[in-house]
Amino acid sequence: MKMSQEELQNITEHLEELKEDTSLSKNIREKIGSMIKILGEETELSLKVNKALSALEEIADDNMIPT
């Protein structure tokens, strides 16, 4: 399945919304900002997606996140 530019833009817009959510901790918002930057890079899509997923995994594995 190939991701379109429109889908990538949609994901970025949702991440921007999360980045502005002050109920999230600062470190999570910073990681989301990093994901936005990664997805905006002029590199191969698969590399961008893998890097962004890695950043997402870091958020999921963060023990400092309240549950």
C-alpha positions in Angstrom: 0.0 0.0 0.0 1.5 3.3 -1.0 0.9 6.5 1.0 -0.2 9.5 -0.9 1.1 13.0 -0.3 -2.4 13.9 0.8 -2.3 11.2 3.5 1.1 12.3 4.7 -0.2 15.9 4.9 -3.2 14.7 6.9 -1.0 12.8 9.4 1.2 15.9 9.7 -1.8 18.1 10.5 -3.0 15.7 13.2 0.5 15.7 14.7 0.5 19.5 14.7 -2.7 19.4 16.7 -1.2 17.1 19.2 1.9 19.2 19.4 -0.2 22.2 20.5 -2.1 20.1 23.2 -0.8 21.5 26.5 -2.3 18.5 28.4 0.5 16.4 26.9 3.9 16.6 28.6 6.6 18.7 27.1 8.8 15.8 26.2 6.0 14.1 24.2 5.2 17.4 22.4 8.9 17.7 21.6 9.0 14.1 20.2 5.9 14.9 18.1 7.7 18.0 16.8 10.6 15.8 15.9 8.2 13.4 14.0 6.7 16.4 12.1 10.2 17.5 11.1 11.1 14.0 10.0 7.9 13.7 7.9 8.7 17.0 6.2 12.2 16.0 5.1 13.1 15.7 1.5 14.0 12.0 1.7 12.5 8.7 0.6 9.0 8.2 2.1 9.9 4.8 3.6 12.8 6.3 5.5 10.6 9.1 6.8 7.9 6.7 7.9 10.5 4.4 9.6 12.1 7.3 11.5 8.7 8.6 12.5 7.6 5.2 13.7 10.8 4.9 15.7 10.0 8.2 17.4 6.5 7.0 18.1 7.9 3.8 19.7 10.0 6.0 22.0 6.9 7.8 23.2 5.1 4.4 23.7 8.1 3.1 25.6 8.5 6.2 27.8 8.1 5.1 31.4 7.5 8.7 32.5 4.2 8.9 30.8 1.3 8.6 33.3 -1.2 5.8 32.6 
